[in-house]
Amino acid sequence: MKTLKMMLSGMLTMAIAVLMFSSVAAADGVGVKEKDGIGKYLTDEKGMTLYLFKKDTAGTSACAGPCVEKWPLFSAEKVTAPEGVNAGDFGAIVRGDGKKQTTYKGLPLYYFFKDLKPGDTAGQGVNNVWYVVAP
């Protein structure tokens, strides 16, 4: 019974995160925040942290299948860059699954499902391959 409760709790958390990120994904503004121990990093217009995946290469995402459940894609129709960030560094790719994903300096951008509010950076350093995006 305890295992079932934990599983249901995890599924509920993931469902909330997916719903939250699906409403955020259409956002077009990008911002810069700063945090002790991390420094400056990129966010979407609502302040949700953006991440990069060290296994990605320029123009190609290596995150697919279950990976995308934990690392939802950031996709914006048109990115409005914050002051001090070059708008030309943003672009887009079409992934192998046919979905569009916004890039920064050629690398795909993601959210982390455990970041539940603006300013959360729980994905920083996960498995030594996920990092906040420095402007």
C-alpha positions as CSV (number, residue, x, y, z in Angstrom):
1,M,0.0,0.0,0.0
2,K,2.8,2.4,0.9
3,T,4.4,1.7,-2.5
4,L,1.1,2.4,-4.3
5,K,0.8,5.7,-2.4
6,M,4.3,6.7,-3.4
7,M,3.7,5.8,-7.0
8,L,0.5,7.8,-7.1
9,S,2.1,10.8,-5.5
10,G,4.9,10.7,-8.0
11,M,2.5,10.4,-10.9
12,L,0.5,13.4,-9.6
13,T,3.6,15.5,-9.2
14,M,4.6,14.7,-12.8
15,A,1.1,15.4,-14.1
16,I,1.1,18.8,-12.4
17,A,4.5,19.6,-13.8
18,V,3.5,18.6,-17.3
19,L,0.4,20.8,-17.1
20,M,2.4,23.7,-15.8
21,F,5.1,23.4,-18.5
22,S,2.6,23.0,-21.3
23,S,1.2,26.4,-20.4
24,V,4.7,27.9,-20.1
25,A,6.0,26.4,-23.4
26,A,4.3,29.0,-25.6
27,A,6.0,31.8,-23.8
28,D,8.3,33.9,-25.9
29,G,10.2,36.0,-23.5
30,V,13.5,34.9,-22.0
31,G,15.0,36.4,-18.9
32,V,18.1,36.3,-16.8
33,K,18.2,35.5,-13.1
34,E,21.1,35.2,-10.7
35,K,21.5,32.9,-7.7
36,D,24.3,32.4,-5.2
37,G,26.3,29.3,-6.1
38,I,25.0,29.3,-9.6
39,G,25.5,32.8,-11.0
40,K,23.5,34.2,-13.9
41,Y,21.2,31.8,-15.8
42,L,18.4,32.0,-18.4
43,T,14.7,31.6,-17.6
44,D,11.5,31.7,-19.6
45,E,9.3,34.8,-19.2
46,K,7.7,33.4,-16.1
47,G,11.1,32.9,-14.4
48,M,11.2,29.1,-14.9
49,T,14.8,27.9,-15.2
50,L,16.1,26.7,-18.6
51,Y,18.6,23.9,-18.9
52,L,21.0,22.3,-21.4
53,F,22.0,18.7,-21.7
54,K,25.7,17.9,-22.1
55,K,24.9,14.9,-24.4
56,D,23.2,17.2,-27.0
57,T,25.2,18.5,-29.9
58,A,24.6,21.7,-31.8
59,G,21.2,21.3,-33.6
60,T,20.4,17.9,-32.2
61,S,18.7,16.7,-29.0
62,A,19.8,13.5,-27.4
63,C,16.9,13.6,-24.9
64,A,14.0,11.4,-26.1
65,G,11.3,9.2,-24.7
66,P,11.2,9.0,-20.9
67,C,13.9,11.7,-20.8
68,V,11.4,14.3,-22.1
69,E,9.0,13.5,-19.3
70,K,11.6,14.7,-16.7
71,W,13.1,17.4,-19.0
72,P,10.2,19.0,-20.9
73,L,11.1,20.9,-24.0
74,F,11.2,24.7,-24.1
75,S,9.7,25.9,-27.4
76,A,8.9,29.5,-28.2
77,E,7.5,30.8,-31.5
78,K,9.7,33.9,-31.3
79,V,12.2,34.6,-28.6
80,T,12.5,38.0,-27.1
81,A,16.0,38.2,-25.7
82,P,16.7,40.1,-22.5
83,E,19.1,43.1,-22.4
84,G,22.7,41.9,-22.7
85,V,21.8,38.7,-24.5
86,N,22.2,38.4,-28.2
87,A,18.8,37.6,-29.8
88,G,20.8,35.9,-32.7
89,D,22.0,33.2,-30.3
90,F,18.4,31.8,-30.2
91,G,17.1,29.5,-32.8
92,A,15.0,26.4,-33.2
93,I,15.3,22.8,-34.3
94,V,12.8,20.1,-35.3
95,R,13.5,17.1,-33.3
96,G,13.4,13.4,-34.4
97,D,9.9,13.2,-32.9
98,G,8.7,16.1,-35.1
99,K,8.4,18.6,-32.2
100,K,10.0,22.1,-32.3
101,Q,12.5,23.1,-29.7
102,T,14.1,26.4,-29.0
103,T,17.9,26.5,-28.9
104,Y,20.5,28.8,-27.4
105,K,23.9,28.9,-29.2
106,G,22.8,25.8,-31.1
107,L,21.9,23.7,-28.0
108,P,18.3,22.7,-27.2
109,L,16.7,24.2,-24.1
110,Y,14.7,22.3,-21.5
111,Y,12.8,22.6,-18.2
112,F,13.2,20.3,-15.2
113,F,10.0,18.6,-13.9
114,K,11.0,19.1,-10.3
115,D,11.3,22.9,-10.7
116,L,7.8,23.9,-9.5
117,K,8.1,27.6,-9.1
118,P,10.1,30.5,-10.6
119,G,13.7,30.5,-9.4
120,D,13.9,26.8,-8.7
121,T,17.1,25.2,-10.0
122,A,16.8,21.6,-8.8
123,G,18.1,20.4,-12.2
124,Q,21.5,22.0,-11.8
125,G,24.2,19.3,-12.0
126,V,21.8,16.3,-12.3
127,N,23.9,13.3,-13.3
128,N,26.7,15.8,-14.2
129,V,25.0,16.3,-17.6
130,W,22.2,18.8,-16.9
131,Y,23.0,22.5,-16.2
132,V,21.4,25.9,-16.1
133,V,22.1,27.9,-19.2
134,A,24.6,30.7,-18.6
135,P,23.8,33.8,-20.8
